[in-house]
């Protein structure tokens, strides 16, 4: 059984979810010389699902180069990316309070998609999966949105919210994967890791 995994993600939620699966892992994060944010630029006409899959694949490519350059022991690398979309509009991480308010107001009283792509590779093989979940928000007042933005919770989160935060009080219904909405769909992740000799 393969016991070792590199996680090329700064997300504490992904670490927590891998712990939940019982997967021992260590971080393989970008160096100061890497343009990690540049990988997340949206291409013209790209669907949210295609965007999420492409960004994840690019992050994995960069992580494979990083592993070799640092001379680390070989082991599978896992990358993931989460994108929030209203119709075909991609909602990334808000840059400021005004953008966070706009995103939350856009999702108020309607359905959006949370798309998480996962990719795993080692020196011999590569496997990828895409999870799409639907989330229905209750109508939100301007005061509710202002309080949430003031909590600073929206920042660093695609779509300006985290399902495991106080925003859970607004979620009327989800269809899909709760862990996928958090940032790492555990069913798909386990299926991928089984291809690399992990057991569940």
N, C-alpha and C positions, 0 to 999 in steps of 0.2 A: 504493500500500500504506500502511495506517495504521501508523505507527511508534511511536505514543505510547499509553501505558496508565497509568492510576492504579490502584494496589493499596491498597484500604482494609482492610488487615490488618496487625497487628503481628507476625505469625508469620515468623521468619527462614526457616523451612522453605518457606513459600510463595514467598518471594523467591528462594530457591535453585532451586525447581522452575520458576519463570518464567524464571530465567536458563538453566536446562537447555533450555527450549524456544527460547531466543534472543529472548525478548520483553523489550524495554527498558521499564522501568517506574519510576515514582516513587511514594513513599508519600503517601497521603491519609488521615491518621489523625485520630481524634476529638480535639476540643479539650477543655479542662478543663471547659467548660460543658456537655458532652454526657454523658448517662448511658449509656455503652456497655454496661456490665454489666447494666443494667436491661432491655436488649433480649433478654437470654438467659433471662429468667424462664420457667419451664415452665407451660403452661396445663393445667388439669384435663382429664384424659382424652385428652391429645394423644399420638399415636404418636411414636416417636423420629424416623421419617422426616418426618412432618408438622412436627414441632418444628424439625428442622434446616432444612427448606426455608423455614419462616416466619421464623426468626431471620436467615437469609441475606438474604431479601427485605427485612426491616426494616433490616438493616445497609446494604443498597444504597440504600434510600430515604434514610437518614440521610446517606450519602456524597454522594448527588446534591444534597441541600440544602447540605451543607458546601462542595462544589465551587462552587456558585453564590454562596454567601455570601462565599467568599474571593476571588471574582473571578478564578479561575484559568482558564487556556486550556482550551477544551473538548477532551475526549478520553474514550474509554470508561473506565468504572470497573469493576473486578473485585472482588467480595466472595466470601468462602467461609466456611463453618462446618463443623466436624467434631464429630460426636456419637458416643459409644460406647454401645451398648445390649446388655443381657442380657435376652432376651425383650422385654418392653415397658418395662423399667426403664432410664431414661436415666442414664448415668454422666457427670457433668460433670467439671469440674476440682476435684480434692480441696482442701478448705479447710485440712486439717491432716494430721498423720501418721496419726492414727487412721482418718480417712476414706480416705486412700490405701491403708492396709492392708485395710480392708473391701472396697474395690473390687477390689483384686488377688486377695484370697481368694475373692471371688464369681466371678471369671473363671478361677480355678485349675481345671485339668482339664476345661474345657468350652469351648464355642463362644460367641463374641460377634460382634456386627455393628459395623462401623465405617462410619458414614454421613457422606459429605461432599457438601454442596450447594455449587454454584458459580452465581453470577449475574453477568451483565455488562449494562451499560446505558450509553447515551449520551443525548443530548437527543432522539433520534428513536425509539429502539427498545430492546428489552429481551429477554434470552434467559437461560434457566435450565436447569440439569441437576442430576441427583442420582445419585451413585454409592454403591452398597452393597456392601461387601466382608465376607467371613466370615473370622474368625481363630480358630484352635484353639490354646488354651494347654495346655501340659503341666501336670500336677499340681505345685503349688508348696508348698514347706515354709515354715513360719513364719520360719525363718532366712533363706531366700531373699528373702522379702517384706521382712523387716526390713532386709536389706542394701540392697535396691533403694530403699526409702524413705529410708534414711540417705544415699544418694547424692544426694538432692534432685531426681533426675530426674523423679519423678512430678508435680511441681508445675508448674502452668500447662498441663497436658496433660489433655485429655478422657480419662476412663477410667484416669488415673493412670499412663500409660506412653507411650513413644514407640517405634515400630517400629525406628527407626534408632539406638536406644540398646542397652545391654546386655540389655534385655528381649527382644531378638531371639533370645537363647539359649533362650527358653521357647516359641517359636512353632513348633508342630508342622506346621501347614498354613495357607496362606491361599488363598482363592478370591476373585478380584476384582482390584483395582488396588493395587499397592504404593504408588504415588504418592498414590492416594486415601487410603490409610491414613496416610500422612505428612501429608496435609492439603490436597492439590490434585490431583485425578485428571487426569493430563495429557491423556489421550485426549479426555475430555469438555471440558476447558478449551480444547484446540485447536479442537475442533468449534465451540464457542461463539465463539471469537475469529475464526474464519473468516467468521462472519456480520458481523463488524465490519472486514472487509478486511485482516485479518492473513493471512499466507501461511506454510504449513509444508511 
